[in-house]
Amino acid sequence: MPKVYGVKEKDQVVDHIIDMILSGQLRTGDRIDRTRITKELGLSRIPVQEAILQLEHDGILSTRYHRGAFVARFDEATIREHHELYGILTGIVAARAATNPTPRILAHLDSSLRTFRTAADSHQFQQACWAYRTTLNEEYAGPRLQAAIRASQSFVPNSFWKYPDNQADFGPIYEEEIAAIRRGDPEAARVSCDKRAERMAKIMIDELSASGVLGA
């Protein structure tokens, strides 16, 4: 696999391992083959080890002394828990935005809403969603909260959500969240984030069940 420029080598390995789990190539209890990954990605062992440490911290892998790294429990309950945490954490950010919607953020909300409604395809819609969430996180989340959100995104990969119906599934929920922030309703903003995360979990579980990754 050729080197991906502009992306940290450690992040390439993280994405690779997550893709292997989501595609069913790695399952609960499987051992991570460091040598195989270094060859497949054309990288040294250092970024592989860095990625394993991050994924252990995120609860995706577990390490055993002198035995290596293994895939931690990965099932329906795990996916629901990851998304539940993601909803709670992003809900904190959305509630803060509703408490103090600055002029810059209000302008960002208006711009995001226009893009959500006029997105030409699923890719453009998902990119707009990612940009919207990133701006709110940068404005209202401190370093500890941002780190927790990044960790909770392990099983919320951006690429997974570029499917044809994403605008119909998530557009109304984003509109609810934006409306709540604009009218200064932090609780409604939190509820919208919880609703979105719950919907994401269901879609992912249904997809992984249909592909045989879950329930095998």
Disulfide bonds with the S-S distance in Angstrom:
none
